[in-house]
Amino acid sequence: MTKPREITIFSASSSLNLAAKVWGDESSPHKVLAVHGWMDNAATFDGLGLSFIKGGLHVVCLDLPGHGHSDHRPSNPYIHFQDYLPDLISVLDALGWEKASLLGHSMGGALVSFTASLAPNRIIRAVFIEAMGLWSIPPQDLHKVLKESLTIGPILREKGPRVYQTLSQAIDRLQESNGSLSRHAAEAIVRRGTKSTPTPQFPDAVTFRHDIRLRMRPMFVWDEDQVSFFLKEVKCPVLCIFGEKSKHLPLLKKRAHLIEHLDQLVVPDGHHHLHADVPHLVASPIVEFLSKPEEER
């Protein structure tokens, strides 16, 4: 089988149905849960799919709540990073995986690091792509962040989702907001992340499926000491991949000493979505790392 299959996973922690794309043979001993970044979806890993299969991995690429084809959370005013953590554990439970490896990009990588920290007995290995924990907020900036949350939230709720006249226009918009994202990678994410909303004037119109609350600043933020503590508690082997031209690379250098068992890979000319833009440059290191025996560090 060279194509993914679609499944729905019930998260007992949030009572939500979560969508996922599955690559590889479920009989494989190498179980991997892949977690996308903020406002992306499971299609961000499509470029790695055939490598997952050829490498003998069984990879479940999740749509997080409020992303892709997954349910949105009930109408709480704000969504916070830590809200996703119980869902990841619930997904492992629903899949029947007592132990598994984790793969995450950007916000998904931060979620992977926190999950590995909180459930060390369940996580075999972890791959962070363009992530080394969560972005922190200096204490002196907390007032500004919370003020923005209170101001912007009602405005976004009133505006509602934007309508794009065509799918191509939505792809253009995603590329505008992610300057380095390639066209083919943007198209995969947009095709999964939009729904048809035709009107008499624009029969091909689409809107993004994601929860509009994702665009609001959260009311709870983390400082550097808190993030550092979580990273120090990650005990499994970690492969951390960054792009040479990524603005996030200084974060890897700043926090690398916090991870006990860490391999690092910096991709020449790589940007933030390097796994989707140039999957051929990272597929082999990822598959090789995730295929190692559990006891090997």
Disulfide bonds with the S-S distance in Angstrom:
none
